[in-house]
Amino acid sequence: MRRRLTADWVVGHENGTHCLIERGEVVYEDGRIVFVGHGFPGEVADTRDFGRALIAPGFVDLDALSDLDTTILGFDNHPGWRKGRVWPRTYMDRGPYEMYAPEELVFQKRYAFAQLLRNGITTALPIASLFYREWGETSAEFSAAADIAAELGLRVYLGPAYRTGNLVVDEAGTIAPWFDEERGLRNLEEAIAFCRAQEGRHGGLVRAMLAPDRIETCTPELLRRTAAAVREMDVPVRLHCCQSRMEYEMVLRLHGMSPPEWLASLGFLSPRAILPHGIWVSGSRGVDRPGRDLEIIGESGATIVHCPLVFARGGRALDSFAGYRARGLRLGMGTDTWPPDMVLNLQLGLMLSRVMTGDAASVRASDLFDAATIGGADALGRPDLGRLMPGAAADIAVFDFSHDRIGQVIDPIQTLLIGASGRDVRHVIVAGRDAVVDGAIPGMDMAAAHARAQAQFDGLIARYPERTWGHPPVAEIFPPSYPRAKE
């Protein structure tokens, strides 16, 4: 049945760019948009008027939080390697193990996917930490994730993360890589088999990707074979790189090249490559090395995924979004941390870019919004996503602008980046199906899920001493902000 949505503002798309339509309407049928504009001439089964609201394309999250985020434990607790972010040799010697039960891994995907939808994210490439895993992610948990995504109505690109190495800190506090290439290559073959089995499931809502974990945990052979599989299967591949000084210097030491130079030498870079986070590159602050890192990435057609929130918490920022954009680099957006609020990331990304350049005119609200919609869709080779136009997927997010906390509306996109948040998402539609209604996930008890998530997270924290350097107690790893009052 044809359904029509109306609101005070609609973000349409024509001539290759978004456009604003006042008191516009969107009509969709069979999961596809058939009309955007004014005065649809055909019949519709029903019309929903959202009033003072913004109807927009759903966000494309290229680095979407899909677990109970452990990076928040490092908010006030530094350095990370002393707080459980690098495995101690003693933990490695006893044998790493899964710190979550299989059912807990499945639950956290359901919980995280629901939160993504409630923040207006309609397409997600899940990311989760491997710090609490035995080694890599499994096909079984991701098969369950595919079914959960279909049940909730989230469009996903899935692939279990794999690696051939890990960072280890010895008793003297020296951090070095540790490799088990045979194990990692087996994991790659499992990931390839997963891709072949899952691609296009659930009516195309589930697609496949390859997900080697982080560049410093990969051997050359793993990345070569990954690149060959990407070319053969024509799937996206995501690899975290250029995200820390430690990583950059370690790749230089191991391979004599910067991360982008090394990836290019292996034939890894291509328009199918998706690269969070692109901060540590030649010529940027903190990298005292000449080179062509950004040119290499740009020439390959790879996409850099900007996740400003998680890095701003650690005192780092892209230098700068405006500068990368001016170079013609392909840019998408990711959440990567709690909260999975894309609006917050857009706001912070804009402010940090202006701070880094010292020029308020260097970047506009629309530039960040483009990255979270068109940029993400283009990275996936999906011109039918990230846009509201005839023929595109009916992936829609509705933002409520009717309450007084939103402030005065001067322009809906500017207002979104000034006073809105993910909590203003009122309604979400994916492939023509209602996934969020009045801010809630139909049939899901979020209060009960939240309580379970907290209990599961508390259980993980209790195990932190086992995999933290020196094995201190939890209270020493994560001290309170203020001394706890005595009873």
N, C-alpha and C positions, 0 to 999 in steps of 0.2 A: 504494500500500500504506500502511496505517496503521502509523506508527512511534511508539514511546513513549520518552520521556526521563524519567529520574528522577534526583534528587539530594537532598542534605540540605536544600536550600532552593530554593524556586521563587518568583519574583515573579509572582503572578497579578494579575488585574484584575477587580474587581467593584464595582458601584454607583459607577462613575465615578472610582475611585481604585485604586492599586496595593495589593496585600495580600501578606503573606508566608505561604507554605505550607511547613511543615516536612515533610520526606520526601514531597514532592509529586511529581506526574507531569504531563507535558505530552504530549498525543497529537496528531499532525498527519497530514494526508492531502491529496494534491493541492495542496500549497503553502499549505494553510489549517489553522489550529488547530481541532480538534474537541472537545478536552476539556482542562481544567486542574483539578487537585484531587487527590482520593484515590480509588483503586479504580475505574478505568475498567472498565465492564461488558462492553465489546465485545472482539472479537479484534484482535490486532495482529500484524504481520509480524515485528517484532523489538523488543527493549527494550534501551536503552543506559543503564546506571546509572553516572553520573559520580561517585557517592560524595560525598565531602566537597567540594562545589562549589555554586555558585550558578547556577541557570538563570534568565536574565533576558531581557527584550525587548532586541533589538539597539538600539544608539544611533542617533539621527537627528542627523546632523552638517550644520547649515545653512550652514557656511562651511568646507568640507572641503579641506584641503591637497591639491592635485593636481599639484604640480610639485616641483622640487628647491628647497627654500625658500631664498630670498635674504634674507629678513628676519633670519636668524641671523647674517648678515654684519655687521649693525648692533648685535650684542650688546654689544661693547666699543668700537665705532667710531662716533663721533659728531662733529658733527651729521650726520644722514642726507643732507642736500642736498649735503654735501661728500664723501660717500662713495658716489656713484653712484645715490642714490635720487631725484634730480631731474636730468633731462637738461640739460646745458649748451647754450647757444645755438650753440656751435661744432659740437656733435654734430647738432643740429637742422638747421643750415645745410648740412651735408654729406649729410644725408638718413639718418634712422634705418633700421636694417635688422634682419632676423631674426638673432638671435645663436645660435639653434639650427636645425639642419637639420630638415626635416619628420619624418624617422624618429626624431630625438631627442625631438621633441615627443610623438610617439606613445609612445615608450618610457617617458618620465617619467610619463605617465598610467597605464601598466600598473604601474609601480613604486609609484606613489603609491596607486593603488586597492588594490593588494595590502596595503600598509601600513595602510590604513584598515580593511580587513577583519580584519587580525590584531590590531587594537585594539578589536574588538567593534562596529565601526560597520557597520551594515547598510544604511542609507540615507544618501546623500551628495549634497550640492550643491557640486560642485567649485569651488575658487577657485585662481587662479594669478596670478602677477605679470605686469603688462604692461611693466615696466621694461626687459626684455630683448627685447621684441617690436618689430616695425616699427610697429605701431599697435594693432590689436585681434587677437582670436583668430579662427580661421577655421572655416568649416563643415566643411572636409575633416578637420581634426584632431579635431573633435568627433564627426564621423561615425565615425572610428576609435575614439574614446573610448567611444562607445555599444557598439560591437562588443566592445571589451575588457571593459567592465563586464559584458556578457552572458556572455562567456567565463569571467570570474572568479566571477560570481555576485553582483555588487554592485548593489543597487538605487540608481539615480541619477536626478537631475533635471539635465538638461543644457541649456546655451545658451551660445554663444560670447560672451565679453565684448566690449563695444563702447563707444565714447566719441566725443564731438565735440571734445574738447580735451585738453591736456596741460600740465603745469607745466614751465617753462623757467627756468633761472638764467643771468643774463647775466654778463659779465666782472666787473662790480662786485659780484656776489653778490646781486643783486636777483631775487627769485622772482616770476614773473607767469604767468598762464595764456596759452596760445596755442591758438587754435581753428581747426578746419577742419570747419565744420558740414556741408558737403555730403558730405564723406567719411564722417563719422559717421552721417548719415542713410542713406547707402547700406549701411553696415554693419548698421544696425537692420533694414533690409528683408531683408538676408541672414539675420539672426538670426530674423526672423519666418518666413521660408521654411524655415529649419532646424527650428523648432518644429513647423511643420505636417507636415514630413516624418518627424520622429522620434517624435512623441507616441505612446506606447503600443507602441513596438517591443519585440521580444524578449519577447512575452507579457506586456507591461505593466511589465517590469523597468526600461525606459527611458521616462522622462517628460520633458517639456520645461519650460523656464523662460526668462525673459528676464533678462539680466544686464548692465545699464549699469554701467560700472566704478566710478567714485567720483563723488560729487555735484559736486565742484569741477571735474570734467572733462566736465560735461554742460551743454549749452545748454537753454534753456526748451523749444524745439521738440522736441528729442530726448526729453525727459521727458514732454511732452504726448503725443507719438506713441506712446511706450512705454506710457503709461497706457491709451491707447485700445486698443492691441493686447492688453494684459492683460485688459481688459474683454471684448473680442471673443472671445479664445481661451480665457479663464478659466484662465490659467496663473499660477504664482507669478512674482514679480519681486523680484530682490535688488539693493539699492543700498547701498554703503558710505557712511555719513554720520555726522556727529557723532563723528568719530574723532580729530580733532586740532585744536589751536588755529589752525593755519594754515588748515585747511579752513573752520572756523567763521567766522573773520574774513574770509576771502576771499569766502564766500557773502554775508556781510553787506555787504561793500564793493561787490560786483557787482550785488546784487539788492535791497539795503536791507531784507532779512529774514533771520532765522535759517534754518538748513537745514530744520527741520520746518515753519516758517512758509511757506517758499518751496515746499516739496513740497506742502503743503496747498493753496496758491494755484493750483498747476498741476493739481490733481485727481489727484495721483500716489498719495497715501496711501489704503490700503484694507486689508481683512483679507488680501489677497493679497500685500501688501508685506512683505518681509523685510529688516530693516535692521541690519546690523552697523555700529557697535558701541555707539552710543548713550551715549558717555561725556561728550562735551562738549555740555552742554545748559544752558539758563538755570537759574540757581540752583545749579549744581554748582561744585565747586572749580575755579578757573581761568577761569570765565566770569562776568565782572562785568557782567551784563546781566539785567534783569528780563524775564520772559516766561513763556509757557505751553508750552514745548517738549514736556515730557513729557505734559502734558494733551492736546496736539494729537495726539501719537502714540497715546496711549491711546484717545482718542475715535475714531480712525480704525480701530482693530482691528489695526493693523500689529504685527508681532513684532520685538522687539529681540533680536539674536543676541549672546550674551555669550561672549567669547573671552578669558578672563582671563590665560592664559599669555603671549600675544604682547604684551599691554599691560603686564603686570607687569614684563616685561623692560625696558620703557622707562620704568618708574617711575610708571605710571598705573593706576588701578583704577576700576571702576564705583562710583558713590557713591549708593546701594549696591545690590547684588542684592536684599537684604532690603527696602530702601526702594522699589525699583521694583516688587517683588512686592506690597508692601503697598498700592501705588497701583492695583493691578489690571492692570498692564501685562502683555502677553503676552510671555513670555520663552522663548527657545530657546538652544541651545548650539552652539558651533563650535570647531574646533581651530585652523585658520588658520595654523599654523606647525608646524615640526618640534620635538618628535615629535608625530605626530597621535594623541596619547594622550588620549582623552576622560576617562578616570579621573583623570589628572593635572589636567586642566582643572576637573573637578568639585571635586577637593580644594582647588585654589588658589582657585577661585571662592568656596567656603565660607569659607576662612580670610580672604581679603581682605574679604569682606562683614562678617565679625565685627570685623576690624580697623577698617574704615571707620566702622562704627556704634559700636564700643566695647561691643558687647553680644553675648555668646556665644549668648544665647537667641534672638537675632533671626532666625536662619536655621538650618535643620536639614539633615542629609544628604539626607533625602527630597526637600527642596525643589529641590536641584540635580539629583538623579536624575530628578525629574519633568520638569525643563526639558530634559534630554537625551533624554527618551523621549516623554512625552505632549506637552510643549511644542513640540518639533520636528514631531511628527506633526500637531498641530492647526494649526501654521503652514502646513502643506501641504494642509490640508483632508482629512486622511487618518485617520479614526477607526479604520482597520484596521491602523495602524502604531503602534509604541511601546507596545504592550500585548500581554500574553499572555492571550487569552480566546477562547472559541469564535467562529469567524468571522473572526478577525484573521489577517493574513498570518503565516506561520510564519517569522518573522525573529527568530532566537534567538541569544543569546550565552551561553556557559558559562564562568564564571570558576573557576579552580582554587584552592581554599582548603586543599588537603591538605598543602602544604609548610610548613616552620617559619618561613619569612621573612614569612608573612602575619600572624604574631602570633596573639594569642588572639582568638577570634571571640566577640563579645558580641551582635552583630546583623549579619546579612550586609551590609546597605546601609551601616551605620556602618563596618563593617570595610573595605568597599570604599573608603570615603573616608578611612580612616586608614592602612591599610598595603598596599593593593593597587596595581596599575598595569596598563597595557595589556598588559604582558608576561604577565599572569596569564590572559589569554584562551586557553582551551584548545580550544574548538570554536565554530564559527559556522555557522549555518544561515540561508539567505536563500531565501524562497519555497519552503521545504521541501527545498532542496538543500544538501548539505554544501559550504561554501565554505572553511572552515578546519578542518583535522583535526590534532589534537595540536599546535596552534600553527603549522602549516605550510599553505601554499597548495598543494593537489594539483597536481602537474605543473609547478610553477614553481621554478626553481633560484634561491632568494633570495640565495645567496652570490654567484653570477655576476651577478645583477641589481644587487647592492649595489656590486660592483666597477665595473660599467659606470656606475652612477650617480655614483660618485666621480670617475671619469675625465671624465664629461660636465660635472660641476660644476666641476672644475679648469679645463676648457676655457673655461667661462663666466667664471670669475674672471680668467683671463688677458686677457679682452677688456674688463674693467672700465675701464681707463684711457681707452678711447675714448669712453665715455659718462659720465665723471666730471669735475666742474668743475676746470679747470686741468690736466687730463690728467696727474696724477702717476703714478708707477709703482705697481704692485700693492703692493709692500712698504710704501709710504707710506699707501696707502688702508687696508690691513688689516695694521697692524704686529703682530708676535707679542706674546703676553702677557708674555714675558720675552725679553731679548736672546738670539739664537741663538748657542750656543757655537761657537767656531771649531774647525775640524778640526785 
